[in-house]
């Protein structure tokens, strides 16, 4: 009975955790105000005249010529989203990497742009150990290469990896419209695309960080968009599209992509079971493209780990024992850490794994995990239409099943991060739009309310930050509207050091706050050639080894010490004799 009460209380706490964050209380207020307003007779009379929402028919937008070509309106929406984001740069600055995942993706992007799949291990790699990278057998990222390849392309072509993020955003939104057109009329597809633009394209952490969510979302949208077209008519071209979606998922999020795409693939196999010609027409190109992607991943892994079947994450788990994984896996034990910060992170991940280690723990913390996904993809505004999901099931059961494939991933993952659900993003938007079609509340009004409300919340969020008003939470790296830039100490110090001629070596003291898990020790792909090298402070005797190494290799490199345990973090000239920093740079 006591444990049951704990589960109930934790479930309620998880619900409150989701409601209180972001601007969900404002969304709830907008919903309440809307339902109150429609009770006013005058207001109700104004909406009694029969008409359809402009999103039912694009020509009603007043753009007659474009209305004949709704894909042009979709293109304008995509370009408009990027334009708005760039126009907001004075108020929402260029993203700066803060979280370990971002640095890891950027390390891989830097490796790829230099024409390598992996980097040789550094002779003194112990100074450069960190989270989500491996020092041996090669110095490399833990992640798959899909997202990093796009970052590298943006880096090469435009000198900025963030351009790759914006390109992924545009790609997803364009594919989203194409996907929705396979399921619904063009006006509703435009409505769904607008929701995607407002929800993910401007202020979400997918746009304003280097985590990477758009590319697997685009892969999932290709799979889900090709599905209804293939059921209507099996063609070679749609088989290629389906295979391209599978290939993107293999290159970005193969584990989550497998469970998401398994639903669609199984249904197509069943539909084509007695049509050998259709199987060949669709299956051959899909298998070829997916096979090429799998082979590419195998080649990449061979260069990184020495085996095409061993991932960098597996190597990282062997070295550091990171416990976050599938609920039924047993976390590695008796791991020896050279750096207390890595041991602290191990304990943090061990706590996350404990939340799913047995059925009772799974139920107790389930709502805390679900709310993280709910806040990002739906929130109160996009949840209300889902009340019509039973009616959608009668007409579009595959949308429900496709979303269920994504939800299954949520249930089996050891931790809750919205980009894990990315392959099912397009399906969730399609489901919301379909539910709006059946909502008993005035549909045209509802389809006008959602975009306006989403735009209002983004505007208020950006304004609140620039006016110095308090947020609904201090730390939030995974929101659709409230991406907080995080601690800028490392970027501030790096910017100052770049203004000083010459190269620099910075020893970073270990953090003493067990709740501060953000790491400083991330470097370029070629550590020795970097203008700024970040290294862990391992004490005077060990530090002298690294100082001597660089003195022989690159004489004249200036030595600094950083203390991240004070605010703002200080950077001073390093004094080996005193075993502590002497006066210098702040």
KOLBAMAR-435394 format. One record per residue (C-alpha): x, y, z. Coordinates in steps of 0.5 Angstrom, whole numbers, plus 2048, in hexadecimal, padded with zeros to 3 digits. Example, Ala and Ser with C-alpha at 12.3 -4.5 7.8 and 13.67 -1.06 7.14 Angstrom:
2
<atom px="819" py="7F7" pz="810"/>
<atom px="81B" py="7FE" pz="80E"/>
This chain:
586
<atom px="800" py="800" pz="800"/>
<atom px="806" py="805" pz="802"/>
<atom px="809" py="804" pz="7FB"/>
<atom px="802" py="805" pz="7F7"/>
<atom px="802" py="80B" pz="7FB"/>
<atom px="809" py="80D" pz="7F9"/>
<atom px="807" py="80B" pz="7F2"/>
<atom px="801" py="810" pz="7F2"/>
<atom px="804" py="816" pz="7F5"/>
<atom px="80A" py="815" pz="7F0"/>
<atom px="805" py="815" pz="7EA"/>
<atom px="802" py="81B" pz="7ED"/>
<atom px="809" py="81E" pz="7EE"/>
<atom px="80A" py="81D" pz="7E7"/>
<atom px="804" py="820" pz="7E4"/>
<atom px="805" py="826" pz="7E8"/>
<atom px="80D" py="826" pz="7E5"/>
<atom px="80A" py="826" pz="7DE"/>
<atom px="805" py="82B" pz="7DF"/>
<atom px="809" py="830" pz="7E3"/>
<atom px="80F" py="831" pz="7DE"/>
<atom px="80F" py="834" pz="7D7"/>
<atom px="809" py="839" pz="7D7"/>
<atom px="804" py="833" pz="7D8"/>
<atom px="800" py="837" pz="7DD"/>
<atom px="7FF" py="83D" pz="7D8"/>
<atom px="7FD" py="837" pz="7D2"/>
<atom px="7F8" py="835" pz="7D7"/>
<atom px="7F6" py="83C" pz="7D9"/>
<atom px="7F5" py="83D" pz="7D1"/>
<atom px="7F1" py="837" pz="7D0"/>
<atom px="7EC" py="839" pz="7D6"/>
<atom px="7EB" py="840" pz="7D4"/>
<atom px="7E9" py="83D" pz="7CD"/>
<atom px="7E4" py="838" pz="7CF"/>
<atom px="7E1" py="83E" pz="7D4"/>
<atom px="7E1" py="843" pz="7CE"/>
<atom px="7DD" py="83E" pz="7C9"/>
<atom px="7D8" py="83E" pz="7CF"/>
<atom px="7D6" py="845" pz="7CD"/>
<atom px="7D0" py="845" pz="7C8"/>
<atom px="7D3" py="84B" pz="7C4"/>
<atom px="7D9" py="848" pz="7C3"/>
<atom px="7D6" py="841" pz="7C1"/>
<atom px="7D1" py="845" pz="7BC"/>
<atom px="7D8" py="848" pz="7B9"/>
<atom px="7DA" py="841" pz="7B7"/>
<atom px="7D3" py="83E" pz="7B5"/>
<atom px="7D4" py="840" pz="7AE"/>
<atom px="7D6" py="83A" pz="7AA"/>
<atom px="7DD" py="83A" pz="7A8"/>
<atom px="7E4" py="836" pz="7A8"/>
<atom px="7EA" py="838" pz="7AB"/>
<atom px="7EF" py="83B" pz="7A6"/>
<atom px="7F3" py="835" pz="7A8"/>
<atom px="7EE" py="830" pz="7A5"/>
<atom px="7EF" py="834" pz="79E"/>
<atom px="7F5" py="838" pz="79D"/>
<atom px="7F2" py="83C" pz="798"/>
<atom px="7EE" py="83F" pz="79D"/>
<atom px="7F5" py="842" pz="7A0"/>
<atom px="7F4" py="847" pz="79B"/>
<atom px="7FA" py="845" pz="797"/>
<atom px="7F6" py="842" pz="791"/>
<atom px="7FC" py="840" pz="78C"/>
<atom px="7FF" py="83D" pz="792"/>
<atom px="7F9" py="839" pz="794"/>
<atom px="7F9" py="836" pz="78E"/>
<atom px="800" py="833" pz="790"/>
<atom px="800" py="832" pz="797"/>
<atom px="807" py="82F" pz="797"/>
<atom px="809" py="836" pz="796"/>
<atom px="806" py="839" pz="79C"/>
<atom px="809" py="833" pz="7A0"/>
<atom px="810" py="835" pz="79D"/>
<atom px="80E" py="83D" pz="79F"/>
<atom px="80D" py="83A" pz="7A6"/>
<atom px="813" py="836" pz="7A7"/>
<atom px="817" py="83C" pz="7A4"/>
<atom px="813" py="841" pz="7A9"/>
<atom px="815" py="83D" pz="7AF"/>
<atom px="81D" py="83D" pz="7AD"/>
<atom px="81C" py="845" pz="7AC"/>
<atom px="818" py="846" pz="7B3"/>
<atom px="81E" py="842" pz="7B6"/>
<atom px="823" py="846" pz="7B3"/>
<atom px="820" py="84C" pz="7B4"/>
<atom px="81F" py="84B" pz="7BC"/>
<atom px="827" py="84A" pz="7BC"/>
<atom px="827" py="850" pz="7C0"/>
<atom px="823" py="84E" pz="7C5"/>
<atom px="824" py="846" pz="7C5"/>
<atom px="82C" py="846" pz="7C3"/>
<atom px="82F" py="841" pz="7BF"/>
<atom px="82F" py="83A" pz="7C4"/>
<atom px="836" py="838" pz="7C7"/>
<atom px="837" py="831" pz="7C9"/>
<atom px="836" py="830" pz="7D1"/>
<atom px="834" py="829" pz="7D2"/>
<atom px="838" py="822" pz="7D1"/>
<atom px="834" py="820" pz="7CB"/>
<atom px="835" py="826" pz="7C7"/>
<atom px="83D" py="826" pz="7C8"/>
<atom px="83D" py="81F" pz="7C6"/>
<atom px="839" py="820" pz="7BF"/>
<atom px="83D" py="826" pz="7BE"/>
<atom px="844" py="822" pz="7BF"/>
<atom px="841" py="81D" pz="7BA"/>
<atom px="83F" py="823" pz="7B5"/>
<atom px="846" py="825" pz="7B6"/>
<atom px="849" py="81F" pz="7B4"/>
<atom px="845" py="81E" pz="7AE"/>
<atom px="847" py="824" pz="7AB"/>
<atom px="84E" py="823" pz="7AC"/>
<atom px="84D" py="81D" pz="7A8"/>
<atom px="84E" py="817" pz="7AD"/>
<atom px="849" py="813" pz="7B0"/>
<atom px="84D" py="812" pz="7B7"/>
<atom px="853" py="816" pz="7BA"/>
<atom px="859" py="812" pz="7BD"/>
<atom px="859" py="812" pz="7C4"/>
<atom px="85D" py="817" pz="7C8"/>
<atom px="863" py="815" pz="7CB"/>
<atom px="861" py="818" pz="7D2"/>
<atom px="859" py="817" pz="7D1"/>
<atom px="858" py="816" pz="7D8"/>
<atom px="858" py="81E" pz="7D8"/>
<atom px="852" py="81E" pz="7D3"/>
<atom px="84D" py="819" pz="7D6"/>
<atom px="846" py="81B" pz="7D6"/>
<atom px="83F" py="819" pz="7D5"/>
<atom px="83C" py="816" pz="7CE"/>
<atom px="843" py="816" pz="7CB"/>
<atom px="848" py="810" pz="7CB"/>
<atom px="850" py="811" pz="7CC"/>
<atom px="851" py="80A" pz="7C9"/>
<atom px="852" py="806" pz="7C5"/>
<atom px="851" py="80D" pz="7C1"/>
<atom px="84F" py="814" pz="7C3"/>
<atom px="848" py="814" pz="7C1"/>
<atom px="841" py="816" pz="7C2"/>
<atom px="83C" py="811" pz="7C5"/>
<atom px="837" py="812" pz="7C0"/>
<atom px="835" py="810" pz="7B9"/>
<atom px="837" py="815" pz="7B3"/>
<atom px="831" py="817" pz="7B0"/>
<atom px="830" py="81D" pz="7B4"/>
<atom px="837" py="81F" pz="7B4"/>
<atom px="838" py="81E" pz="7AD"/>
<atom px="833" py="824" pz="7AC"/>
<atom px="836" py="828" pz="7B1"/>
<atom px="83D" py="827" pz="7AD"/>
<atom px="83A" py="829" pz="7A7"/>
<atom px="837" py="830" pz="7AA"/>
<atom px="83E" py="831" pz="7AD"/>
<atom px="841" py="830" pz="7A6"/>
<atom px="83D" py="833" pz="7A2"/>
<atom px="83B" py="839" pz="7A6"/>
<atom px="840" py="839" pz="7AC"/>
<atom px="83B" py="838" pz="7B1"/>
<atom px="838" py="831" pz="7B3"/>
<atom px="832" py="834" pz="7B5"/>
<atom px="830" py="835" pz="7AE"/>
<atom px="830" py="82E" pz="7AE"/>
<atom px="82A" py="82E" pz="7B3"/>
<atom px="826" py="833" pz="7B0"/>
<atom px="827" py="82F" pz="7A9"/>
<atom px="824" py="829" pz="7AD"/>
<atom px="81E" py="82D" pz="7B0"/>
<atom px="81D" py="82F" pz="7A9"/>
<atom px="81D" py="828" pz="7A6"/>
<atom px="819" py="825" pz="7AC"/>
<atom px="813" py="82B" pz="7AB"/>
<atom px="813" py="82A" pz="7A3"/>
<atom px="813" py="822" pz="7A4"/>
<atom px="80D" py="823" pz="7A9"/>
<atom px="809" py="826" pz="7A4"/>
<atom px="80A" py="821" pz="79F"/>
<atom px="809" py="81C" pz="7A4"/>
<atom px="802" py="81F" pz="7A6"/>
<atom px="800" py="81F" pz="79F"/>
<atom px="800" py="818" pz="79F"/>
<atom px="7FB" py="818" pz="7A5"/>
<atom px="7F6" py="81E" pz="7A4"/>
<atom px="7F4" py="823" pz="79F"/>
<atom px="7F9" py="829" pz="79D"/>
<atom px="7F6" py="82E" pz="7A2"/>
<atom px="7F7" py="82A" pz="7A8"/>
<atom px="7FE" py="828" pz="7A6"/>
<atom px="7FF" py="82F" pz="7A6"/>
<atom px="7FC" py="830" pz="7AD"/>
<atom px="800" py="82A" pz="7B0"/>
<atom px="807" py="82D" pz="7AD"/>
<atom px="805" py="834" pz="7B0"/>
<atom px="805" py="830" pz="7B7"/>
<atom px="80B" py="82D" pz="7B5"/>
<atom px="80E" py="834" pz="7B4"/>
<atom px="80C" py="837" pz="7BA"/>
<atom px="80D" py="831" pz="7BF"/>
<atom px="814" py="82F" pz="7BC"/>
<atom px="817" py="834" pz="7B7"/>
<atom px="818" py="83A" pz="7BB"/>
<atom px="819" py="839" pz="7C3"/>
<atom px="81A" py="832" pz="7C4"/>
<atom px="820" py="82F" pz="7C6"/>
<atom px="821" py="82B" pz="7C0"/>
<atom px="822" py="832" pz="7BC"/>
<atom px="826" py="835" pz="7C2"/>
<atom px="82B" py="830" pz="7C4"/>
<atom px="82F" py="82A" pz="7C0"/>
<atom px="82C" py="825" pz="7C3"/>
<atom px="829" py="822" pz="7BD"/>
<atom px="821" py="821" pz="7BC"/>
<atom px="81F" py="823" pz="7B5"/>
<atom px="823" py="81E" pz="7B1"/>
<atom px="820" py="818" pz="7B4"/>
<atom px="819" py="81B" pz="7B4"/>
<atom px="81A" py="81C" pz="7AD"/>
<atom px="81C" py="815" pz="7AC"/>
<atom px="815" py="813" pz="7B0"/>
<atom px="811" py="818" pz="7AC"/>
<atom px="814" py="815" pz="7A5"/>
<atom px="812" py="80E" pz="7A8"/>
<atom px="80B" py="810" pz="7AA"/>
<atom px="80A" py="814" pz="7A4"/>
<atom px="80C" py="80E" pz="79F"/>
<atom px="807" py="809" pz="7A2"/>
<atom px="800" py="80C" pz="7A0"/>
<atom px="803" py="80D" pz="799"/>
<atom px="805" py="806" pz="799"/>
<atom px="7FF" py="803" pz="79B"/>
<atom px="7FB" py="807" pz="796"/>
<atom px="800" py="805" pz="790"/>
<atom px="807" py="801" pz="791"/>
<atom px="80C" py="805" pz="78D"/>
<atom px="814" py="805" pz="78C"/>
<atom px="814" py="80C" pz="78E"/>
<atom px="810" py="80C" pz="795"/>
<atom px="814" py="806" pz="796"/>
<atom px="81B" py="80A" pz="796"/>
<atom px="817" py="80F" pz="79A"/>
<atom px="816" py="80A" pz="79F"/>
<atom px="81D" py="807" pz="79F"/>
<atom px="820" py="80E" pz="7A0"/>
<atom px="81C" py="80F" pz="7A6"/>
<atom px="81F" py="809" pz="7A9"/>
<atom px="826" py="80B" pz="7A7"/>
<atom px="825" py="811" pz="7AB"/>
<atom px="823" py="80E" pz="7B1"/>
<atom px="828" py="809" pz="7B0"/>
<atom px="82D" py="80E" pz="7B0"/>
<atom px="82A" py="812" pz="7B6"/>
<atom px="826" py="80E" pz="7BB"/>
<atom px="826" py="807" pz="7B8"/>
<atom px="823" py="804" pz="7BF"/>
<atom px="81D" py="809" pz="7BF"/>
<atom px="81D" py="809" pz="7B8"/>
<atom px="81C" py="801" pz="7B8"/>
<atom px="816" py="801" pz="7BC"/>
<atom px="813" py="807" pz="7B9"/>
<atom px="814" py="804" pz="7B2"/>
<atom px="812" py="7FD" pz="7B4"/>
<atom px="80B" py="7FF" pz="7B4"/>
<atom px="80A" py="802" pz="7AD"/>
<atom px="80F" py="7FC" pz="7AA"/>
<atom px="80B" py="7F7" pz="7AD"/>
<atom px="804" py="7F9" pz="7AA"/>
<atom px="807" py="7FA" pz="7A3"/>
<atom px="80A" py="7F3" pz="7A3"/>
<atom px="803" py="7F1" pz="7A5"/>
<atom px="800" py="7F5" pz="7A0"/>
<atom px="804" py="7F2" pz="79A"/>
<atom px="805" py="7EB" pz="79D"/>
<atom px="801" py="7E9" pz="797"/>
<atom px="804" py="7EE" pz="792"/>
<atom px="80B" py="7EB" pz="790"/>
<atom px="80C" py="7F1" pz="78B"/>
<atom px="80A" py="7F6" pz="790"/>
<atom px="80F" py="7F3" pz="795"/>
<atom px="815" py="7F4" pz="790"/>
<atom px="813" py="7FB" pz="78D"/>
<atom px="813" py="7FD" pz="794"/>
<atom px="817" py="7F9" pz="798"/>
<atom px="81D" py="7F9" pz="794"/>
<atom px="81F" py="800" pz="794"/>
<atom px="81D" py="801" pz="79B"/>
<atom px="821" py="7FB" pz="79D"/>
<atom px="827" py="7FE" pz="799"/>
<atom px="827" py="805" pz="79C"/>
<atom px="826" py="802" pz="7A3"/>
<atom px="82C" py="7FD" pz="7A2"/>
<atom px="830" py="803" pz="79F"/>
<atom px="82F" py="807" pz="7A6"/>
<atom px="830" py="801" pz="7AA"/>
<atom px="837" py="7FF" pz="7A6"/>
<atom px="839" py="807" pz="7A7"/>
<atom px="838" py="806" pz="7AE"/>
<atom px="83C" py="800" pz="7AF"/>
<atom px="842" py="803" pz="7AB"/>
<atom px="841" py="809" pz="7B0"/>
<atom px="841" py="804" pz="7B6"/>
<atom px="847" py="800" pz="7B3"/>
<atom px="84B" py="806" pz="7B3"/>
<atom px="849" py="809" pz="7BA"/>
<atom px="849" py="802" pz="7BE"/>
<atom px="84C" py="7FD" pz="7BA"/>
<atom px="846" py="7F9" pz="7B8"/>
<atom px="840" py="7FB" pz="7B4"/>
<atom px="83B" py="7F7" pz="7B9"/>
<atom px="83E" py="7FB" pz="7BF"/>
<atom px="83B" py="802" pz="7C1"/>
<atom px="83F" py="808" pz="7C4"/>
<atom px="83A" py="808" pz="7C9"/>
<atom px="83C" py="801" pz="7CB"/>
<atom px="843" py="803" pz="7CC"/>
<atom px="841" py="809" pz="7D0"/>
<atom px="83D" py="804" pz="7D4"/>
<atom px="843" py="7FF" pz="7D5"/>
<atom px="847" py="805" pz="7D7"/>
<atom px="843" py="809" pz="7DC"/>
<atom px="83D" py="804" pz="7DD"/>
<atom px="837" py="809" pz="7DB"/>
<atom px="831" py="806" pz="7DE"/>
<atom px="82C" py="809" pz="7DA"/>
<atom px="829" py="804" pz="7D5"/>
<atom px="824" py="7FF" pz="7D4"/>
<atom px="820" py="7FE" pz="7DB"/>
<atom px="821" py="7F7" pz="7DB"/>
<atom px="829" py="7F8" pz="7DA"/>
<atom px="82D" py="7F7" pz="7E0"/>
<atom px="832" py="7FD" pz="7E1"/>
<atom px="839" py="7FC" pz="7E1"/>
<atom px="83C" py="7FC" pz="7E8"/>
<atom px="843" py="7FD" pz="7EB"/>
<atom px="845" py="803" pz="7E6"/>
<atom px="84C" py="806" pz="7E8"/>
<atom px="84B" py="80E" pz="7E6"/>
<atom px="851" py="812" pz="7E6"/>
<atom px="84D" py="818" pz="7E7"/>
<atom px="848" py="81A" pz="7EC"/>
<atom px="843" py="81D" pz="7E7"/>
<atom px="842" py="817" pz="7E3"/>
<atom px="841" py="813" pz="7E9"/>
<atom px="83C" py="818" pz="7EB"/>
<atom px="838" py="817" pz="7E4"/>
<atom px="839" py="810" pz="7E5"/>
<atom px="835" py="810" pz="7EB"/>
<atom px="830" py="815" pz="7E8"/>
<atom px="82E" py="810" pz="7E2"/>
<atom px="82E" py="80A" pz="7E7"/>
<atom px="828" py="80E" pz="7EB"/>
<atom px="825" py="80F" pz="7E4"/>
<atom px="825" py="808" pz="7E3"/>
<atom px="823" py="806" pz="7E9"/>
<atom px="81C" py="809" pz="7E7"/>
<atom px="81B" py="804" pz="7E2"/>
<atom px="81F" py="7FE" pz="7E5"/>
<atom px="818" py="7FA" pz="7E8"/>
<atom px="811" py="7FB" pz="7E6"/>
<atom px="80F" py="7FF" pz="7EC"/>
<atom px="815" py="804" pz="7EB"/>
<atom px="812" py="804" pz="7E4"/>
<atom px="80B" py="806" pz="7E6"/>
<atom px="80D" py="80B" pz="7EB"/>
<atom px="812" py="80F" pz="7E7"/>
<atom px="80E" py="80E" pz="7E0"/>
<atom px="80A" py="815" pz="7E1"/>
<atom px="811" py="819" pz="7E2"/>
<atom px="813" py="815" pz="7DB"/>
<atom px="80D" py="816" pz="7D7"/>
<atom px="80C" py="81E" pz="7D9"/>
<atom px="813" py="81F" pz="7D6"/>
<atom px="810" py="81D" pz="7CF"/>
<atom px="809" py="820" pz="7D0"/>
<atom px="80C" py="827" pz="7D2"/>
<atom px="810" py="827" pz="7CB"/>
<atom px="80C" py="824" pz="7C6"/>
<atom px="805" py="826" pz="7C9"/>
<atom px="804" py="82A" pz="7CF"/>
<atom px="7FD" py="82C" pz="7D1"/>
<atom px="7FB" py="82F" pz="7CA"/>
<atom px="7FC" py="829" pz="7C6"/>
<atom px="7FA" py="824" pz="7CB"/>
<atom px="7F3" py="826" pz="7CB"/>
<atom px="7F1" py="824" pz="7C4"/>
<atom px="7F4" py="81D" pz="7C5"/>
<atom px="7ED" py="81C" pz="7C9"/>
<atom px="7EB" py="81A" pz="7C2"/>
<atom px="7F0" py="815" pz="7C1"/>
<atom px="7EA" py="80F" pz="7C2"/>
<atom px="7E7" py="812" pz="7BB"/>
<atom px="7EE" py="812" pz="7B8"/>
<atom px="7EF" py="80B" pz="7B9"/>
<atom px="7E8" py="809" pz="7B5"/>
<atom px="7EB" py="80D" pz="7AF"/>
<atom px="7F3" py="80D" pz="7B0"/>
<atom px="7F5" py="808" pz="7B5"/>
<atom px="7FC" py="808" pz="7B2"/>
<atom px="7FD" py="80F" pz="7B5"/>
<atom px="7FC" py="80C" pz="7BB"/>
<atom px="800" py="806" pz="7BA"/>
<atom px="806" py="80A" pz="7B8"/>
<atom px="805" py="80E" pz="7BE"/>
<atom px="805" py="808" pz="7C2"/>
<atom px="80C" py="806" pz="7BF"/>
<atom px="80F" py="80C" pz="7C1"/>
<atom px="80C" py="80C" pz="7C8"/>
<atom px="80E" py="805" pz="7C9"/>
<atom px="815" py="808" pz="7C8"/>
<atom px="814" py="80C" pz="7CE"/>
<atom px="812" py="806" pz="7D2"/>
<atom px="818" py="802" pz="7D1"/>
<atom px="81D" py="808" pz="7D1"/>
<atom px="821" py="809" pz="7D8"/>
<atom px="820" py="810" pz="7D8"/>
<atom px="81C" py="816" pz="7D5"/>
<atom px="81E" py="81A" pz="7D0"/>
<atom px="819" py="81D" pz="7CA"/>
<atom px="81E" py="81C" pz="7C4"/>
<atom px="81E" py="814" pz="7C6"/>
<atom px="816" py="815" pz="7C3"/>
<atom px="819" py="819" pz="7BD"/>
<atom px="817" py="814" pz="7B8"/>
<atom px="80F" py="814" pz="7BA"/>
<atom px="80F" py="81C" pz="7BA"/>
<atom px="80B" py="81C" pz="7B3"/>
<atom px="806" py="817" pz="7B5"/>
<atom px="805" py="81B" pz="7BC"/>
<atom px="803" py="821" pz="7B8"/>
<atom px="7FF" py="81D" pz="7B3"/>
<atom px="7FB" py="81A" pz="7B8"/>
<atom px="7FA" py="821" pz="7BB"/>
<atom px="7F8" py="824" pz="7B5"/>
<atom px="7F3" py="81E" pz="7B4"/>
<atom px="7F0" py="81F" pz="7BB"/>
<atom px="7EF" py="826" pz="7B9"/>
<atom px="7EA" py="824" pz="7B3"/>
<atom px="7E6" py="820" pz="7B8"/>
<atom px="7E6" py="825" pz="7BE"/>
<atom px="7DF" py="827" pz="7C0"/>
<atom px="7E1" py="82E" pz="7C1"/>
<atom px="7E1" py="833" pz="7BB"/>
<atom px="7E6" py="830" pz="7B7"/>
<atom px="7E8" py="836" pz="7B3"/>
<atom px="7E9" py="83A" pz="7BA"/>
<atom px="7ED" py="834" pz="7BD"/>
<atom px="7F1" py="834" pz="7B7"/>
<atom px="7F2" py="83C" pz="7B8"/>
<atom px="7F3" py="83B" pz="7BF"/>
<atom px="7F9" py="836" pz="7BF"/>
<atom px="7FE" py="83A" pz="7BA"/>
<atom px="7FC" py="841" pz="7BE"/>
<atom px="7FD" py="83E" pz="7C5"/>
<atom px="804" py="83B" pz="7C3"/>
<atom px="807" py="841" pz="7C0"/>
<atom px="804" py="845" pz="7C6"/>
<atom px="808" py="840" pz="7CB"/>
<atom px="80E" py="841" pz="7C7"/>
<atom px="80E" py="848" pz="7C6"/>
<atom px="80D" py="849" pz="7CE"/>
<atom px="812" py="844" pz="7CF"/>
<atom px="818" py="848" pz="7CB"/>
<atom px="815" py="84E" pz="7CE"/>
<atom px="816" py="84C" pz="7D5"/>
<atom px="81D" py="84A" pz="7D4"/>
<atom px="81F" py="850" pz="7D2"/>
<atom px="81B" py="854" pz="7D7"/>
<atom px="81E" py="850" pz="7DC"/>
<atom px="818" py="84D" pz="7DF"/>
<atom px="818" py="847" pz="7E2"/>
<atom px="817" py="840" pz="7DF"/>
<atom px="813" py="83A" pz="7E1"/>
<atom px="819" py="836" pz="7E3"/>
<atom px="820" py="838" pz="7E4"/>
<atom px="823" py="832" pz="7DF"/>
<atom px="820" py="830" pz="7D9"/>
<atom px="824" py="82D" pz="7D3"/>
<atom px="81E" py="829" pz="7D0"/>
<atom px="818" py="82E" pz="7CF"/>
<atom px="814" py="830" pz="7C8"/>
<atom px="814" py="837" pz="7CB"/>
<atom px="818" py="838" pz="7D0"/>
<atom px="81F" py="836" pz="7CE"/>
<atom px="824" py="839" pz="7D4"/>
<atom px="82B" py="83B" pz="7D1"/>
<atom px="82E" py="838" pz="7D7"/>
<atom px="835" py="83A" pz="7DB"/>
<atom px="839" py="83E" pz="7D6"/>
<atom px="83F" py="83E" pz="7DA"/>
<atom px="843" py="839" pz="7D6"/>
<atom px="841" py="83D" pz="7CF"/>
<atom px="843" py="844" pz="7D3"/>
<atom px="84A" py="842" pz="7D5"/>
<atom px="84B" py="83F" pz="7CE"/>
<atom px="849" py="845" pz="7CB"/>
<atom px="84E" py="849" pz="7CF"/>
<atom px="854" py="844" pz="7CE"/>
<atom px="852" py="845" pz="7C6"/>
<atom px="854" py="84C" pz="7C6"/>
<atom px="85B" py="84B" pz="7CA"/>
<atom px="860" py="849" pz="7C4"/>
<atom px="863" py="842" pz="7C4"/>
<atom px="860" py="83B" pz="7C7"/>
<atom px="85E" py="839" pz="7CE"/>
<atom px="85D" py="833" pz="7D2"/>
<atom px="858" py="834" pz="7D8"/>
<atom px="858" py="82F" pz="7DE"/>
<atom px="851" py="82F" pz="7E0"/>
<atom px="850" py="82D" pz="7E8"/>
<atom px="84B" py="827" pz="7E9"/>
<atom px="844" py="82A" pz="7EB"/>
<atom px="842" py="829" pz="7F3"/>
<atom px="83A" py="82A" pz="7F1"/>
<atom px="838" py="823" pz="7F0"/>
<atom px="831" py="826" pz="7ED"/>
<atom px="836" py="829" pz="7E8"/>
<atom px="837" py="824" pz="7E2"/>
<atom px="838" py="829" pz="7DD"/>
<atom px="840" py="827" pz="7DA"/>
<atom px="845" py="82C" pz="7D8"/>
<atom px="84A" py="827" pz="7D5"/>
<atom px="848" py="827" pz="7CE"/>
<atom px="84D" py="828" pz="7C8"/>
<atom px="84E" py="828" pz="7C1"/>
<atom px="84F" py="822" pz="7BD"/>
<atom px="856" py="824" pz="7BC"/>
<atom px="858" py="825" pz="7C3"/>
<atom px="85F" py="827" pz="7C2"/>
<atom px="85E" py="82C" pz="7BD"/>
<atom px="858" py="830" pz="7C0"/>
<atom px="859" py="837" pz="7C2"/>
<atom px="856" py="835" pz="7C9"/>
<atom px="857" py="82F" pz="7CD"/>
<atom px="853" py="82D" pz="7D3"/>
<atom px="855" py="828" pz="7D7"/>
<atom px="854" py="825" pz="7DE"/>
<atom px="858" py="827" pz="7E4"/>
<atom px="85B" py="821" pz="7E7"/>
<atom px="860" py="824" pz="7EC"/>
<atom px="866" py="828" pz="7EB"/>
<atom px="86A" py="821" pz="7EA"/>
<atom px="866" py="81F" pz="7E4"/>
<atom px="865" py="826" pz="7E1"/>
<atom px="86C" py="826" pz="7E0"/>
<atom px="86C" py="821" pz="7DB"/>
<atom px="867" py="824" pz="7D7"/>
<atom px="86A" py="82B" pz="7D7"/>
<atom px="871" py="827" pz="7D5"/>
<atom px="86E" py="824" pz="7D0"/>
<atom px="86B" py="82A" pz="7CD"/>
<atom px="872" py="82E" pz="7CE"/>
<atom px="875" py="829" pz="7CA"/>
<atom px="870" py="829" pz="7C4"/>
<atom px="86E" py="830" pz="7C4"/>
<atom px="872" py="835" pz="7C8"/>
<atom px="86F" py="83B" pz="7CB"/>
<atom px="868" py="838" pz="7CC"/>
<atom px="865" py="83C" pz="7D2"/>
<atom px="863" py="838" pz="7D8"/>
<atom px="85D" py="83A" pz="7DC"/>
<atom px="858" py="838" pz="7E2"/>
<atom px="851" py="838" pz="7E2"/>
<atom px="84D" py="837" pz="7E8"/>
<atom px="845" py="836" pz="7E6"/>
<atom px="843" py="835" pz="7EE"/>
<atom px="842" py="83D" pz="7EE"/>
<atom px="83D" py="841" pz="7EB"/>
<atom px="840" py="844" pz="7E6"/>
<atom px="845" py="83F" pz="7E5"/>
<atom px="84C" py="842" pz="7E5"/>
<atom px="852" py="841" pz="7E0"/>
<atom px="859" py="842" pz="7E3"/>
<atom px="860" py="841" pz="7E1"/>
<atom px="862" py="83A" pz="7E3"/>
<atom px="868" py="83A" pz="7E8"/>
<atom px="86B" py="833" pz="7E9"/>
<atom px="86F" py="835" pz="7EE"/>
<atom px="86A" py="837" pz="7F3"/>
<atom px="865" py="831" pz="7F0"/>
<atom px="860" py="836" pz="7F0"/>
<atom px="85E" py="83C" pz="7EB"/>
<atom px="861" py="843" pz="7EC"/>
<atom px="85E" py="849" pz="7EA"/>
<atom px="85C" py="84A" pz="7E3"/>
<atom px="856" py="84A" pz="7DE"/>
<atom px="84F" py="84B" pz="7E1"/>
